[in-house]
């Protein structure tokens, strides 16, 4: 069953964050698809969506300490909110 991981956090500088995110996502080949969104009235409020084929893959990604480390290096201003959803 497909699983979607949703990550939400604020960033200091969206352009700098996005450059690092794109490099990381390309190198790590995260999930089967992904999307990045910004709040209309607050471009520092970022929502990232990754789809995975299995819950195990999604849990491995979302629980990895290096994911949070990369987010902070890219300028995340707070601990990310990470949620997992399965297809219903």
One Martini backbone bead per residue (centre of mass of N, CA, C, O) as a GRO file, in nm:
protein
   88
    1UNK     BB    1   0.096   0.036   0.023
    2UNK     BB    2   0.079   0.356  -0.009
    3UNK     BB    3   0.291   0.632   0.111
    4UNK     BB    4   0.267   0.950   0.277
    5UNK     BB    5   0.489   1.223   0.328
    6UNK     BB    6   0.468   1.497   0.560
    7UNK     BB    7   0.641   1.816   0.555
    8UNK     BB    8   0.670   2.078   0.808
    9UNK     BB    9   0.828   2.411   0.775
   10UNK     BB   10   1.049   2.661   0.850
   11UNK     BB   11   1.241   2.910   0.675
   12UNK     BB   12   1.476   3.147   0.624
   13UNK     BB   13   1.559   3.066   0.306
   14UNK     BB   14   1.416   2.945   0.037
   15UNK     BB   15   1.634   2.939  -0.185
   16UNK     BB   16   1.847   2.790  -0.016
   17UNK     BB   17   1.676   2.550   0.062
   18UNK     BB   18   1.599   2.451  -0.227
   19UNK     BB   19   1.880   2.386  -0.325
   20UNK     BB   20   1.941   2.170  -0.110
   21UNK     BB   21   1.696   1.991  -0.159
   22UNK     BB   22   1.746   1.919  -0.456
   23UNK     BB   23   2.019   1.786  -0.412
   24UNK     BB   24   1.927   1.574  -0.208
   25UNK     BB   25   1.692   1.441  -0.368
   26UNK     BB   26   1.866   1.348  -0.605
   27UNK     BB   27   2.074   1.175  -0.447
   28UNK     BB   28   1.847   1.003  -0.272
   29UNK     BB   29   1.591   0.922  -0.415
   30UNK     BB   30   1.305   1.010  -0.302
   31UNK     BB   31   1.093   0.820  -0.368
   32UNK     BB   32   0.842   0.833  -0.631
   33UNK     BB   33   0.752   1.123  -0.521
   34UNK     BB   34   0.732   1.493  -0.533
   35UNK     BB   35   0.664   1.800  -0.331
   36UNK     BB   36   0.661   2.165  -0.329
   37UNK     BB   37   0.546   2.411  -0.087
   38UNK     BB   38   0.391   2.737  -0.030
   39UNK     BB   39   0.270   2.976   0.136
   40UNK     BB   40   0.108   3.245   0.024
   41UNK     BB   41   0.164   3.443   0.298
   42UNK     BB   42   0.434   3.238   0.360
   43UNK     BB   43   0.741   3.153   0.218
   44UNK     BB   44   0.857   3.000   0.493
   45UNK     BB   45   0.620   2.796   0.452
   46UNK     BB   46   0.678   2.447   0.427
   47UNK     BB   47   0.577   2.183   0.195
   48UNK     BB   48   0.642   1.827   0.191
   49UNK     BB   49   0.604   1.558  -0.055
   50UNK     BB   50   0.617   1.198  -0.018
   51UNK     BB   51   0.630   0.893  -0.198
   52UNK     BB   52   0.566   0.548  -0.113
   53UNK     BB   53   0.534   0.201  -0.142
   54UNK     BB   54   0.607   0.177   0.170
   55UNK     BB   55   0.608   0.201   0.508
   56UNK     BB   56   0.904   0.133   0.556
   57UNK     BB   57   1.021   0.356   0.375
   58UNK     BB   58   0.883   0.595   0.518
   59UNK     BB   59   0.999   0.539   0.803
   60UNK     BB   60   1.294   0.554   0.729
   61UNK     BB   61   1.288   0.845   0.633
   62UNK     BB   62   1.137   0.991   0.884
   63UNK     BB   63   1.356   0.861   1.108
   64UNK     BB   64   1.598   1.004   1.001
   65UNK     BB   65   1.844   1.204   1.121
   66UNK     BB   66   1.954   1.329   0.850
   67UNK     BB   67   1.702   1.483   0.769
   68UNK     BB   68   1.712   1.694   0.997
   69UNK     BB   69   1.997   1.791   0.940
   70UNK     BB   70   1.945   1.897   0.656
   71UNK     BB   71   1.723   2.098   0.729
   72UNK     BB   72   1.903   2.273   0.913
   73UNK     BB   73   2.126   2.336   0.704
   74UNK     BB   74   1.897   2.476   0.509
   75UNK     BB   75   1.712   2.659   0.738
   76UNK     BB   76   1.552   2.552   0.955
   77UNK     BB   77   1.344   2.701   1.227
   78UNK     BB   78   1.229   2.410   1.298
   79UNK     BB   79   1.078   2.147   1.385
   80UNK     BB   80   0.955   1.909   1.209
   81UNK     BB   81   0.657   1.805   1.062
   82UNK     BB   82   0.574   1.453   1.062
   83UNK     BB   83   0.364   1.265   0.832
   84UNK     BB   84   0.170   0.960   0.786
   85UNK     BB   85   0.006   0.819   0.490
   86UNK     BB   86  -0.240   0.609   0.368
   87UNK     BB   87  -0.408   0.459   0.152
   88UNK     BB   88  -0.789   0.452   0.116
   0.00000   0.00000   0.00000
